[in-house]
Amino acid sequence: MSGTHFQICVLPGDGIGTEVTAAALTVLEAAISRVGHVALNFGTHAAGAGVYRETGVAMPDESWRAAEDADAIFLGAMGLPEVRYDDGTEITPQLDLRFRLDLYAGVRPVSARLGGLRVLNDRRADDIDFVLVRESTEGLFASCGKGEVLADRVARDTMVITREKSEQLFEFTFDYARRRKTNRGRPKVTLVDKANVFTSMAFFRKVFDDVAEHNVDVDVEQLYVDACALDFIRRPWDFDVLVTENMFGDILSDLAAGLVGGMGYAPSADIGDRHAVFQPAHGSAPDIAGSGRANPIAAILSGAMMLDWLGCRHGVSHCLDAARQVEQAVEQALNEHPGDSCSTTKMVEHVVAAMA
């Protein structure tokens, strides 16, 4: 096939990760075949809690090499509640990928148009369309694997905020807001922090203000994280792009997903300057694994995000066209067939049919 070829490292992972990954790849192949001129070469590799249980290694060297060499990484879901390290934490290669590949920007889109349920009794709920960007390598997550317990009396994890990573994050966020096509007029970035209490958060805000000074074409606002949680319920349709620390983003992104139907409709990406991982924001849900009931929409939309990123990064318009096809097909499929009423296989069929 002539055209542009991209190598995709596929890490299906655990539980329903394998099922939603297969669903997403089917949709991606259908979209690519319709636009032509682009090929996605999928290479599947082992990683996750199941691999750790069998081998004692969560992500083998071969999988790391494939991830580092790939044009993009697609991940299903990783982790099993009963498989843990000696300190009681779960096996999470998805976090290792963020640290090792410097994927500092976690991007979590939230759209009523691409969701499955309107949980707020307000006509404006149909206008919910925002993106939460979380710093993915620092904050409280900087303590992953480094926390300490002293004499079984005190446990300590440390929040880390650096100017370098914060500037990277904020510049990324302003650029992202600028590129977003909405009907809101001027783009807006909302900083979410706890600068009234923590020195680290006051510093985070200071760096944000410094970066905002040379991004004057973008409106800004600042919210404390508790007020933001309230406003996600009270006025979520007012937000455009939000940016926050790692742990705050982890919590707020789940709340945001709940506004549009739940984690089954929550795509995500972790993006750095050279690499990017795309994955549904939900977990491995081992309780429904193998039942055929896993909602594939979050994985499918994560695939659309991957196409969009590849298209923007490499200047390939056919990837951008394919991404829009996937989004439009999901919207049509959800309008005609509510996601919670479909099996995994049926939803994939509906999405592919909507591209015809």
N, C-alpha and C positions, 0 to 999 in steps of 0.2 A: 504494500500500500504506500503510495506517495504521500508526502505531507510531513507534519511534525510528529515525532514519536516521543512519548514521555514514559519513563520507567517509574512505576508506582510500587512502593513496598507496602504490602498488605499484611497487617497483624490482626487477625480475627480475634484472638484472645480467648476469653472464657465465657461460659454460659451462653446467653443469647447473642453475644458478640459474633459468633460464627454465623448465626442466622441472619442478623441484620446486615452483616458485611456482605453475604451472598446476595441479599436483596438489593443493596445499594449498587453493587458492581453490575448486576443485571440492568438496572436503570441507567447507569453511566454508559454502558456499552450500547444501549438502545439510543441514547441521546447522541453519542459520538457517531454512530452509524448514520444518523439522519443529517448531521451537519457535514460529515466528511472532512477530508484533509488533515485529520488528527487521529493518532492511535495512542491508546493507553495500554501499556504492557504491564500486566499485573503479575507480581511475584509474591507468593504467599510464604510467610515465615513464622516461626514459632516464638511465642512470648506469652507470659502471663502466669497466673497462680497455678494452673494445671501443669504447666511445664516445670515450674519450681517444685511442685510436689513430687514429680517424677524424677527430676534430675538434680535438684538443689540449686539450679540457676534459673532466674526469672526470664532472662533474655540472653540466649547464646551469642557467642561472638559472630557467628554467621549472620544472625538477624541484625546485630548492630552494624555490621559492614553494609548489609543491604539497605538499612535505613539511611546511613550516612551517604551512600552513593546514589540514592534514588532522587528523582525530581520532586517527589512528594510522598508522604506517608499516610496511609489510610488505616485507621485503627478501629476495631469493633468495640470491645469493652474488656476490661481486665480486672481481676480480683475475685476471690471466693472467700466468703466470711470465715470459713473454717480453716483456711490456709494462711498462716501468719508467721512473721519473723519472731525471734525469741523475745523481743521487747513488746510484743502484743500488737504491732502494727501490721497492716495488710501488705500483700505483695502488689506493688504498683509500678510496673515498668513505664506506664504512661507519664509518671512524674519524673522518672529517670531520663526519659527522652527530653523533657523540657529543660532539665538542668544541663545535660550533656550536649545538646544541640543549641542551647541558648535561645530557647523559644520564649521570649520575654512577654509577648502579647497574647493573652487568651481572649479570643473574640467569640462572644455569645449573642447571636441575633435573636430577637424576640418579635414575632409577627402574628397578629391576629389573623391575617390573611392566610398564613401557612400553618395555623394551629388547628386544634380539633374541638375546642370548647370555649365558649364565652362565659367566664365565671363571674364577671362583674355585671350587675344589672344596671347598665348605663349604655345608651346608644353610642357613646363615644368609645366604648370598648372595641368597636370594630376598627378604630384608628390606631390601636396599639401597634407601634412599629419603631423599635429602638434597638440599639446594640450596646451591650455591656462589655467593656474591655477591662480585663483584670491583668495586673502584672503577674507573671507566672513563674518567676524564679527567685523572688525575694519575699519581703514581708514576713509573715509568720511561717510560711512554708520554707524559709531559709533554714529552719531548724529540723527539717526532715532528716531523720537518721542521726541527728546531732543533739537531741534533747538529753537531759540527764535527770536521774533520780538519786537524791542524796540520802543515804541511810534510811531509805523507805519512809522518809518524813517530808521531803520537799521534791517536787518535780519542776523542772525549768525548761521552757522553750523561749527562744529569743527572736524578737522582731528585728529585721534588718531592712533598712531603706538606704540606698545609695543614690547619689546625684546622677551617676552615669546611667544606671538602669532606669531611673525615673525619667530622665531626659529622653532616653530612647522610647520609653513607653508613651510619654506625652506627645512627642513629635509624631509617632505612629498614629496616635489617636486623632490629633488634629488633621493629619493627612487623610485618615480614614473618613472622618466627618465631612471633609471637603469633597471627597469622591462620591459620597452617598447621594443618590438621586431620590429626593423626597419632594413633597409638595409644601414643605414648611418655609420656604424662603431661605434665609441665611442658615447655615449649619450651626449647631450648638453643641458644645461639650460641657458636661456636668462632672465636676470632680466630687468624688465621694470619699470622705475621710472621717477621722475623729480628732481633728486638730485642736479641739478645745480641751483635750485630756492628755494626749500622748505627745511627747517631744518628737518622736519619729513621724507622727502624722502632721505635726506642725511643719516639719522640714519637708515632708512630701508636698504639702500645700505651697510652701515657698518655692520649690522647684517648679511646680505647676504654674505659678504666677510668672516666674521668669520665662518659661517657655511661651506662655500666653502672650507675652509682650510683643513677640514677633510673629504672632498668628492672629492679627487684629481683624482679619476677615471672617473669623469664627467667633460667635457669641459664646460666653462662658457663664457658668453659675457654679456655686459651691454648696454642697449639702453635707451635713453630718450623716453617718451611716444609719443611725436610728431614724432620723427624719426621712431619709431616702426610702427605708423599708415602709414607712407609713405612706409616703407619696406613691410608691408602687401600687398601693391599693387605692389611694385617693385620686391620683391624677396620672396614671401611667402613659396616657396618650400625649402628655406634654413633653416627653423625653425624646431625644434624638440619639446622641452617643454619650455614654457615661464611662468614666475611667476610675479605677480604684485599686486598692491593695489586694494581694492574693487571697487572703482568707475572707475579707469582706466580699470580694467578687465571687468566691465559691458559694457563699451563703445566698447572696442576692440573686445570683443567676438561677438558682433553684426556685426561689420565690417568683422570679420573673417568668420562668417556664410554667409555673402554676397558673399564671394569668391567661395562658392560651391553651391549656389542656393538659399540661404535665410534661414530664421528662421525655416522653415518647415523641415530642414535637420540638426538642431542644437540640439543634445542631451546634457544633463548636469547632474552633480551630485554635491551635497554638502555633504562633508565627514568630520566626526570627528573621534575621537579615539574609540567611542562606537556606534555611530549612523550614518546613512546616508540617504539622501533623493535623489531620482532620478526623474527627470522631464524634459520634453522638455523645451528648453530655451525660446520658444515663449510665447506670452501672450494668453489671453482668446478669442481674436478675435470675440467679440459678433456680429459683422456685418455679419459674415458668419455662425454663430452657427445655427445648424439645417438644413443647406443646403446640407450636405453630401459632401462638398468640402474641408474639413479640411485635410491637409496633415498629415498622421499619422507617417511618417518616424522618426521624431525627438523623438516621444514618444516610438516607437518601439526600437530605438537604445538606448534610456535611459533605457529601460527594459534590453537590453543586458548588459549595464554597471552594472545594479543591479545584474544580474546573475554572472558577472565577479567578482564583489566585494564580493558577498556571497561566491563564490568559493574560492577566495584568503583568505578571512578572516577565513573561517571554514575548509579550506583544502579539499573541495569537488570538485573533478575533473569533476564530471558530470555537475555541474553548469558551469564550464569553457567550457566544450564541448557544452553545450546548448547556451552559449553566442556566441561562434564562429559560430554555426549553424545559429543563428539569423543574425549575420553580413553578412555571406556569402549569405544567402537568400535575404537580402535587396540588396546587390550588384547585384545579378543576376536579381532580380525583376526590379531594376532601369535600368539595361542595356536593358532589354526586354520591359519595360513599363515605360517611363519617368513619374516621379511623378506628374507633373503638368497636365498631361492628364488623370489622373485617379481619380475616386471618392474615398472617404475614404474606403468604403467597398471593392471596386475592388482592391485597393492597398494591403489591408490585404489578400485578396484571392491570389494575385500574390505572396506575400511573403510566405504564408503558402504553396502554391503549389511548391515553389522553394525548400522547405525542403523535399519534397517527394522523 
